[in-house]
Amino acid sequence: MRDTASVRGHLPDENPGFVGRRTELERVSAALAEHRLVTVTGVGGVGKTRLALRAAHRAAERYPDGAWWTDLGQLDGERLLVALVADSVDLADHTPGTSAAGLCRRLADDRLLLVLDSCEHLAEPCARLVAELLAAAPGLTVLATSRRPLGVAGEETIALDPLPPSGPDALALLRRAAGEDFPAAGPAGEICVRLEGIPLALELAAAQIRLQGAEAVRDQLGSRLDAPPGARFDLLAHTERVWPSRHQTLRAAIGWSHELSTPLERLLWARLSVFRGPFDLASATAVCGGGPLDRATLPEALDGLVRSSVVRPPDAAGRHRMLDTIREYGATWLDRTGEAGTVADRHAAHFRGLVRRAETEWHGARQLRWYRTVDAHHTDLRTALDRLLRTDPDAALDLVGSVAFAWSCRGRLREARDGLEQALVLSEARGRVRARALWALGVTLVLQGEFGPAQDVSERCAREARHAEYAEPAEPAGTGAGRDRPGDLTLDAAALAGLLALTTGRPTAADVVVGHVLDAARGGPADSAARLRCHLVRVFALTGLGRLAEARERALRLRALCEELDEHWTRTALEYQLALTGLLEGDPATASAHARAMLEGTRRLGASLGVALGLDVLATALAAAGEGERAADVSGTGEAYWRSTGQPRRGLPGLRALHEKYTDTVRASIGEPAYEEIFLRALTGLPQDGLDRALRGPGHA
């Protein structure tokens, strides 16, 4: 989940280097007030993103349901378009069916602004999606940026020209980027004219001014731009035929920056183009190293690209980015070197290794760190998966099997299911890799409420686990597998079968299946994540069977173990179970405390479904304690989070019955009109604000 903000939605922070554009900003603002689709068009590097971001910040308060930003530049195909847009509006869509339908339902009753940045390479699928969303959501306004119009009926197009070359804004941008107060007359003014006021070209020039001085840059640009087109390093091809002279100027400016780079910087620039999202030094070294780029020379080359503004400086987390236009240029050079396939394979191998390490260290103190790392590299993980699905399906199955559980925890159920199903069809791999992927797919299907398909996958998972652990050679020591006892694959297959039984109201079956496997296995819950998951299912099964004292005792022991391990996911689930046990035992104060602890954990994990479940149990506990107004407020916030999952309220059968019972009681005690007013105010307010109120506990305003 996102941090609490004063305005609903999510927009990136504005670039402090925004200069001028007063007239264009007014045009965009006026167009947003009258049209439901506004597209800012212009040549690459002209400043479309900055203008759209400034306009979105200015307009955000007009949209009760927020302004939301989607960066489409990270996609290299349309398959993940809907998933990315859904994620950008905080829709952790858990429903089966088409993803576009879930997004339409999410937006149908909202009044919000959706910004789609960098649509040009996905113009046709973007046009189809926008048309569908606008038809389904009357209160939706879309602001797009693209090098060409989308071509949707009713689209208002605003063509963005470069800054006036001889005007004050171009010079102001150059001054700010270079950190120097140039006089209007002189080399700086000539640079602005030669670069035709194109902001990206001016920023590249400013980087060289810091290194060489304005006079040297003016002279070099003069020789470069006055040369015949074939001598301009004009390598960046575009299909559109818009503003050809300015394309030539921008390409020449980028080519000039390329020419001024050292050979190692040029090589690194080309290889870095394989990254679709942010990257850190470690990832750059793993993917782009080789030949003359080694651990000693690569950091220096990266620093050089940062100094020349080819690569953006690192953010607070140490991650760099490249602008789309500059990345495209590097990709052109990568193709020419003949390394494109090799670097793409190294990129895929690197991220496959990253998620395998994340899976190995999930059971322990580094769980939260790896969870956040996987989330931060989501775009490149999807890029790697797409590459492996085409080139090495067995490796694709390994990658998606390693990462799918984390994706499902984060609410990316559609992407997890899509990747798993594709890899399972394409790969012929058997044994551990297939069993693990089937387990992850089964969990995903259960979370989507697809219990019939989940049952089939659960049975396949159990068969594959038996094949891997008994038909194949024994696994290395320490994995828990052996000819005489079940290993982790069988334990996870049992946990999946138990989870399915619990969610379909069969606690006895859940207890039997995990109990049988745990009794046969050696070791305790601290030995592996699979063992811990089986013990968790058994605790929930005991709760469902009414063996509350035993369930509570086991849960407290497991929670203490999780605290010792610094394990977050299971600990959060145990807090939910302890809250439910407190309710069933008639102790709403204890239930409230555990519910709030669960909510703290799910917020750290960014799990919308977990937040929704936690708010339900907290609302039930508050209602049981007779706190009608607080129960109504928490319940309204819970409904907002349920809607963000695309699902109706659900949970364990026992909780649903308690929720209905105590909610009816407090509705009667404070009056139906008062309850509905509070509920609707929370439902339509900022969800994060409602969650903050829920977490404050008694005695706080």
Stockholm file with secondary structure:
# STOCKHOLM 1.0

chainA/1-701         MRDTASVRGHLPDENPGFVGRRTELERVSAALAEHRLVTVTGVGGVGKTRLALRAAHRAAERYPDGAWWTDLGQLDGERLLVALVADSVDLADHTPGTSAAGLCRRLADDRLLLVLDSCEHLAEPCARLVAELLAAAPGLTVLATSRRPLGVAGEETIALDPLPPSGPDALALLRRAAGEDFPAAGPAGEICVRLEGIPLALELAAAQIRLQGAEAVRDQLGSRLDAPPGARFDLLAHTERVWPSRHQTLRAAIGWSHELSTPLERLLWARLSVFRGPFDLASATAVCGGGPLDRATLPEALDGLVRSSVVRPPDAAGRHRMLDTIREYGATWLDRTGEAGTVADRHAAHFRGLVRRAETEWHGARQLRWYRTVDAHHTDLRTALDRLLRTDPDAALDLVGSVAFAWSCRGRLREARDGLEQALVLSEARGRVRARALWALGVTLVLQGEFGPAQDVSERCAREARHAEYAEPAEPAGTGAGRDRPGDLTLDAAALAGLLALTTGRPTAADVVVGHVLDAARGGPADSAARLRCHLVRVFALTGLGRLAEARERALRLRALCEELDEHWTRTALEYQLALTGLLEGDPATASAHARAMLEGTRRLGASLGVALGLDVLATALAAAGEGERAADVSGTGEAYWRSTGQPRRGLPGLRALHEKYTDTVRASIGEPAYEEIFLRALTGLPQDGLDRALRGPGHA
#=GR chainA/1-701 SS CCCCCSSSEECCCCCTTCCCCHHHHHHHHHHHHHCSEEEEECCTTSSHHHHHHHHHHHHGGGCTTCEEEEEGGGCSSSTTHHHHHHHHTTCCCCCSSCHHHHHHHHHTTCCEEEEEECCGGGHHHHHHHHHHHHHHCTTEEEEEEESSCCCCTTCEEEECCCCCTTSHHHHHHHHHHHTCCCCSSSHHHHHHHHTTTCHHHHHHHHHHHHHHCHHHHHHHHHHHHTSCGGGSCCCCCCSCCSSHHHHHHHHHHHHHHHHHSCHHHHHHHHHHTTCSSCBCHHHHHHHHCBTTBCTTTHHHHHHHHHHTTSSCCCCTTSCBCCCHHHHHHHHHHHHHHTCHHHHHHHHHHHHHHHHHHHHHTSSSTTHHHHHHHHHHTHHHHHHHHHHHHHHCHHHHHHHHHHHHHHHHHTTCHHHHHHHHHHHHHHCCCCTHHHHHHHHHHHHHHHHTTCHHHHHHHHHHHHHHHHIIIIISCCCCTTSCCBTTBCCHHHHHHHHHHHHHHHHTTCHHHHHHHHHHHHHHSCSCGGGCHHHHHHHHHHHHHHHHTTCHHHHHHHHHHHHHHHHHHTCCHHHHHHHHHHHHHHHHTTCHHHHHHHHHHHHHHHHHHTCHHHHHHHHHHHHHHHHHTTCHHHHHHHHHHHHHHHHHHTSCSCCCHHHHHHHHHHHHHHHHHHCHHHHHHHHHHHHHSCHHHHHHHHHHCTTCC
#=GC SS_cons         CCCCCSSSEECCCCCTTCCCCHHHHHHHHHHHHHCSEEEEECCTTSSHHHHHHHHHHHHGGGCTTCEEEEEGGGCSSSTTHHHHHHHHTTCCCCCSSCHHHHHHHHHTTCCEEEEEECCGGGHHHHHHHHHHHHHHCTTEEEEEEESSCCCCTTCEEEECCCCCTTSHHHHHHHHHHHTCCCCSSSHHHHHHHHTTTCHHHHHHHHHHHHHHCHHHHHHHHHHHHTSCGGGSCCCCCCSCCSSHHHHHHHHHHHHHHHHHSCHHHHHHHHHHTTCSSCBCHHHHHHHHCBTTBCTTTHHHHHHHHHHTTSSCCCCTTSCBCCCHHHHHHHHHHHHHHTCHHHHHHHHHHHHHHHHHHHHHTSSSTTHHHHHHHHHHTHHHHHHHHHHHHHHCHHHHHHHHHHHHHHHHHTTCHHHHHHHHHHHHHHCCCCTHHHHHHHHHHHHHHHHTTCHHHHHHHHHHHHHHHHIIIIISCCCCTTSCCBTTBCCHHHHHHHHHHHHHHHHTTCHHHHHHHHHHHHHHSCSCGGGCHHHHHHHHHHHHHHHHTTCHHHHHHHHHHHHHHHHHHTCCHHHHHHHHHHHHHHHHTTCHHHHHHHHHHHHHHHHHHTCHHHHHHHHHHHHHHHHHTTCHHHHHHHHHHHHHHHHHHTSCSCCCHHHHHHHHHHHHHHHHHHCHHHHHHHHHHHHHSCHHHHHHHHHHCTTCC
//
